[in-house]
């Protein structure tokens, strides 16, 4: 096992999420959520790898479904699991009215990410979610917003770290003589 600082967890997670196809904004949200997961769970690396590998198979919440949530109506399931990141971002960007809570959202993929994204908001997942691939989640009002956790390191095994680094590597600019001439890379400057 390799211990990473929480800053390293967040940075690696952000790059891996971007390499998996998330926008930079969502990737940064994923990095912060990964940090929260790492503080509480030794399996943050496997959770991130699962998110990166399945990112393209999740559905974003459609506007009609989100409108039903805002009205407090019963959710209707879709065939494809909802993206936990895009769903949480939607709720964070445009919070539900208090009258719509508690709300059951059906078939959320990798709900541990949905939970981690909501942790520093006025909403929370009613019951803790473990490492399941999909679940129905109940969103309720949170009386008190959690403070950032500190003081731990994120343990990760070498195989998972290598897989996440391959996703992160997709964010790098390919090497070229032209880029080196323009100052890219360390070259002799870093000696």
N, C-alpha and C positions, 0 to 999 in steps of 0.2 A: 504494500500500500504506500501511496505517496501522499504526503500532507501538503495541501495548498493553503495559502492564506485566503481569507474571505475575499480580498481584493482580486486575487488570482482566480478564484472561483467565478466571480462576477465577470471579469474580463474574458476568460476562456468561454464562459457560457454565452456572452454577448456575441463573440466572434462565431462560435459554433451555430448559434441560432441564425445569424445572418447567412452563414454558409448553407444552412438548411432551407433558406428561401424566405425567411421573415424579413420585413422591412427593418431598417436600422432602428426606428423608434420602438417597434415591438421587440426587437432583439435586445435593446437596452432594458426594457421591462422584464424580459426573460432573465437577463443577467442579475437584476435585483431580486427576482423571485428565486433564482437558483441559490443566491446567497442566503435567503431565508430558509430554504430547504436544507442547505448544508449545515446551518446552525443546529437544526433539530434532527437531521436524518443522515446517516452515513451513506445512504444510497443515492445521493444527489446526482452523481455521475451517471448511474444507470437510468435515472429518471430523465436526465437531459438527453442522453443518447436515444432513449425511446421517443422523446419528443422530436428530436432531429430526424430520426429515421421515419417517423410517421407524419411529419409536418404536412406533406402534400396530400395525405389521405383524409384529413379533417375538413369539414365544411365550416365556412364562416356563417354566423347567424344571419338569416335573411331579414329584410326590413319588416315583413309582415309578422314574422315570429317575434321580433323585438317589440313591435307595436302591441302584440297580445300581452307580452310581459309587462309593459308599462301600464296596461289597463288592469293587471292582476288576473287576467284570464288563464285558464288551464293551458299548459304547454302541450303542443302536439308534436309527437316524435317524428324524426326524419330517419331515412335509411342510414345515412352517413353520420358518424359521431361528430358532434360540434367541436370545433377547435377551442381548447380551453383558454388559449391566449387571446384570440380575437373576441371570444365571448366575454371574458373578463374585461378586456380593454373597452368594449362597448359599454358595459355596465359602469366602468370607472369614468369614462368620458361623459356619459349622460346618465347619472345615477337614477335609479328607480324611485318613484315617489313612495313614501312610507306606506301608503295604502296598498301598494302592490306586494308588500312583503308580509309574510314569508312567501317565497316563490319557488316552486319546484321546476327545475330545468331538466328536461329528459335527455338522456344519452350524451353526456359530456365526455369526450375523450380525455384520458389521462387527467382525472379531476384533481390530482395533487397539484398540478400547475394552476388550475383555476383557483384553488384554495390559497396557494402562495401569492397569487396576483392580488387577491382581495384583502390580504392580511392587514395592510396599512390603510384601509378605507373604513367607511361607516357600515360596510356590509361584511358578512362572513358566511362561511359554509357551516350549516347547523351541526352536522356530525363530522368528525374527523374522517378524512378519506385516506386510504392506504394506497399501496402501489397497484391499483387495479387499472385495466386498460380503458374501461368506460363505466360510467355509473350515472344514475339520476342524482342530482344534487339539490339541496334545499338552501336557498339564499335567504338570510334573515338580517335584521338590523343589528349592528354591533353597538353596544352601549359605550365602549371605550376603545379607542384606536391603539393598536399595539405599537410599542416603541421598537426601534431597530435593535436587533439582537447583536451582541458582540462577544468576543472572547473565545471563539472556537476556530478550528481549522477544518477544512474540507478534505476528508480522506477519499482517495480514488485509486482504483487498481490500474496497473500499467496498460492493460488491454483497452479499458474504457477510455483512459486518457489519450491513447493513440488514436482511437476512433473519433473522439471529439476533436482532436487536433487536425484530423483529416477534413472534418467539416469546417473548422476554423481556417484551414489552408485555402479554402475556396474564396476567401475574402482578400487574399494577397494578390498584388499585381505581378504578372509574370515577369521574370528577369529578361532584360534585354541590354545590349550594349548601350543603346540610346539612353535608357533610364539610369544606367551607371554613370554615364558622362554627365548627366544632369544632377547627379548627387545622390541618387538612391542607393540604399545599402550602406554598410559601414565602411567598407574599403579600408584605406590606410588611416582614416580619421579616427576610427575606434580603437586603434592600438594603444 
